[in-house]
Amino acid sequence: MNLVAKKQSQWEQPLPELKLHFLIDTDYFMAVAVLSAQRSKDPNTQVGACLVNQDNKIVGTGHNCMPNGCEGKLPWNRKGDKLDTKYMYVCHAELNAIVNASANADVKGCTMYVTLFPCNECTKLIIQAGLKEVVYLCDKYHNTPGTIASKRMLDKAGIPYRRFVHTMPQIAIALPFIETPGNENA
Ligand SMILES: Nc1ccn([C@H]2C[C@H](O)[C@@H](COP(=O)(O)O)O2)c(=O)n1
């Protein structure tokens, strides 16, 4: 069999079997937040957020990144002259999830799934945007004034927050290699 015919017959093979798991909604939403975090170029802390409406539909996702047009042009430093650190510039995952929510989506009443507890600035945004709940994965800055202030504001605003409890320890996504037709001679 020549190479073209062999590749052709490969293409006619059935697709590799994909193992299907049934994900419960909350695992799925936090997994989307975790996957979104992986888009961040922050070398130290990658954060992802997934905004879900009352119909259990994702209306926006986000990760921490530099403002549009500034990626690669501003520092990711944690220390040094304040103006040379990321803290002056970075857009947090929660802000991006709210801003990225599709134009016709109402973020009021949404739940924010986020991989790291929201900072005080994002908490203000969460409250003012009318979100109804925050579900977080990690709270590594729990003893900092920012996180304490966040919790104080959420408590006073009557917005519940809870640590995410997963039902599946791992959600793996394997992308099968699928040869595309027209690429046989590559
Ligand atoms: N809820 C949060 C908290 C932090 N971020 C971003 C902001 C920075 O890029 C990074 C924190 O940096 P670190 O001080 O841990 O080096 O995470 C966020 O998007 N959402």
PDBQT file of the ligand as one rigid body, heavy atoms in Angstrom, charges set to zero:
ROOT
HETATM    1  N1  LIG A 201      -8.421  36.663  43.248  1.00  0.00    +0.000 N 
HETATM    2  C1  LIG A 201      -7.318  36.975  42.544  1.00  0.00    +0.000 A 
HETATM    3  C2  LIG A 201      -6.110  37.187  43.167  1.00  0.00    +0.000 A 
HETATM    4  C3  LIG A 201      -5.010  37.479  42.412  1.00  0.00    +0.000 A 
HETATM    5  N2  LIG A 201      -5.114  37.569  41.069  1.00  0.00    +0.000 N 
HETATM    6  C4  LIG A 201      -3.924  37.775  40.274  1.00  0.00    +0.000 C 
HETATM    7  C5  LIG A 201      -3.179  39.010  40.334  1.00  0.00    +0.000 C 
HETATM    8  C6  LIG A 201      -1.735  38.592  40.090  1.00  0.00    +0.000 C 
HETATM    9  O1  LIG A 201      -1.486  38.406  38.710  1.00  0.00    +0.000 OA
HETATM   10  C7  LIG A 201      -1.676  37.289  40.802  1.00  0.00    +0.000 C 
HETATM   11  C8  LIG A 201      -1.249  37.394  42.232  1.00  0.00    +0.000 C 
HETATM   12  O2  LIG A 201       0.119  37.424  42.228  1.00  0.00    +0.000 OA
HETATM   13  P1  LIG A 201       1.002  36.898  43.452  1.00  0.00    +0.000 P 
HETATM   14  O3  LIG A 201       1.006  37.985  44.454  1.00  0.00    +0.000 OA
HETATM   15  O4  LIG A 201       0.370  35.629  43.983  1.00  0.00    +0.000 OA
HETATM   16  O5  LIG A 201       2.330  36.655  42.836  1.00  0.00    +0.000 OA
HETATM   17  O6  LIG A 201      -2.990  36.800  40.716  1.00  0.00    +0.000 OA
HETATM   18  C9  LIG A 201      -6.325  37.340  40.454  1.00  0.00    +0.000 A 
HETATM   19  O7  LIG A 201      -6.440  37.394  39.205  1.00  0.00    +0.000 OA
HETATM   20  N3  LIG A 201      -7.409  37.069  41.210  1.00  0.00    +0.000 NA
ENDROOT
TORSDOF 0
